[in-house]
């Protein structure tokens, strides 16, 4: 509980500092003719959305992080794309040349990962998953855009080295032992990146992204930045099948966009972060990935990606992984802060000469003003090695794990553009009967929490 009280003190400092800077665009007349593509758009609301999101104040760009010709709402994690209709929660700060954005989320909660006491692997505790992000960008010449991004987490302080309880979660290690049934804490610094993009025309951009640490072009937008997952304090148990490379110590990504498509390639460090969560790991640049993204309309973002990850696990340095992922993200704004967001994704980890391990996830959220409801279903294939089941089971025996979560929260009040919500969620798990002696039959988890997060950003102005 001591760490939670420390976090509350930090929150009281954090919210008034940035809340006062939410930016509302002043009305101003723009005599420029609409772009031809906007005239072809059959939806007036979509056209207004595009125009509002591409407005500028002085020389400070209010565009996407990697394109002067895309809306900022397409920003995801790393260089990944979200739908243009995605909601944006944060604070905006302008200077003459720069545009800054601050994002973040804090869950102060009680988490019981086997409240029915069916097994021996569940745990419970008070904790507080957190993340904070500061981004800045400015134009570089007529067609260039410079961008930086930093992301940090207080997980090392709040969660300690073991992280938080989460049944059937696997990945990384602590004190020379694998972490099982727990989500590892994220590093203090999850991203420190710079990038430059150049617009050759309205439809063509090229960009380079350099990070230490950062995220390669592999997988969908990571869970904490997906609109469908914002209300859920847990990482998916398929995290290490799909988006675990979002903290990588050494990344270079080169990308080219043509209209609605973007093709990217990355060189990066395969080894996952070690248990020294405050430091910087050795860059190796021994792995690679490629990703194709496609946004057919303002409501959809699709991607497929594949990569080779060399020696990701410190305890199994001889194991190399081929990762393949595909995802669809959907967002729609029905007006009056009535929104639906959904994600469907698939990922596979494959070692040479072994069968691939698959993961499938579908999650969705619905928000109407102050109330939000959300759900998540996961199917993940995990090996005996992943779940540390030797010597009873072989290392490469595969176990099919199912997890279903249902939750809701309500905004209790809003203070200077910062919201405080109260919520709860319930989860149920299903695993093969052979694991009942450890987990029990269909164990259930319960969480109650307070969530602190920025209000929905609003861009105002007349065209």
ZIRA-V377391 format. One record per backbone hydrogen bond with DSSP energy under -0.5 kcal/mol. NH is the residue of the N-H (numbers start at 1). CO is the residue of the C=O. Records with the same first field share a line. If there is no record, write none. Layout:
NH->CO ; CO
//
This chain:
5->1
6->2
7->3
8->4
9->5
10->6
11->7
12->8
13->9
14->10
15->11
16->12
17->13
18->14
19->15
20->16
21->18
22->19
31->29
38->35
39->35
40->36
41->37 ; 38
44->42
47->43
48->44
49->45
50->46
51->47
52->48
53->49
54->50
55->52
57->60
58->56
59->96
60->57
61->59
64->67 ; 70
67->64
70->67
72->53 ; 62
74->71
75->72
76->80
80->77
82->74
85->298
86->83
90->88 ; 455
91->102
93->100
95->98
99->137
100->93
101->135
102->91
103->133
105->131
106->452
107->129
108->106 ; 450
109->107 ; 127
110->448
111->125
112->446
113->111 ; 123
115->112 ; 444
116->444
117->114
120->438
121->438
125->111
127->109
131->105
132->152
133->103
134->150
135->101
136->148
137->99
138->146
139->59
140->144
144->140
145->197
146->138
147->195
148->136
149->193
150->134
151->191
152->132
153->188
156->186
157->154
158->154
159->155
160->155
163->160
164->183
166->181
169->166
171->179
174->177
177->174
179->172
180->178
181->169
182->169
183->164
184->182
188->277
190->151 ; 188
191->151
192->213
193->149
194->210
195->147
196->208
197->145
198->206
199->143
200->198 ; 204
201->204
205->257
206->198
207->255
208->196
209->253
210->194
211->251
212->192 ; 213
213->248
214->248
216->245
218->216
225->222
226->222 ; 223
229->226
230->226 ; 227
232->229
233->231
239->236
241->238
242->238 ; 239
243->239
244->239
246->243
247->244
248->214 ; 246
250->248
251->211
252->267
253->209
254->265
255->207
256->263
257->205
258->261
259->203
261->258
262->293
263->256
264->291
265->254
266->289
267->252
268->287
269->250
272->312
277->275
279->276
286->268
287->268
288->308
289->266
290->306
291->264
292->304
293->262
294->302
295->260
296->294
300->297
301->329
302->294
303->327
304->292
305->325
306->290
307->323
308->288
309->307 ; 321
310->308
314->312
316->313
317->314
319->316
320->318
321->309
322->350
323->307 ; 321
324->348
325->305
326->346
327->303
328->344
329->301
330->342
331->299
332->340
334->332 ; 338
339->337 ; 367
340->332
341->365
342->330
343->363
344->328
345->361
346->326
347->359
348->324
349->357
350->322
354->351
357->349
358->356
359->347
360->379
361->345
362->377
363->343
364->375
365->341
366->373
367->339
368->371
369->337
370->368
371->368
372->409
373->366
374->407
375->364
376->405
377->362
378->403
379->360
380->401
381->358
382->380 ; 399
384->397
385->395
387->383
388->385
389->384
392->389
393->389
397->394
399->382
401->380 ; 399
402->430
403->378
404->428
405->376
406->426
407->374
408->424
409->372
410->422
411->370
412->410 ; 420
413->420
415->418
416->414
418->415
419->453
420->413
421->451
422->410
423->449
424->408
425->447
426->406
427->445
428->404
429->443
430->402
435->432
436->433
438->435
439->435
440->436
442->440
445->427
446->112
447->425
448->110
449->423
450->108
451->421
452->106
453->419
454->104
455->417
457->88
460->458
//
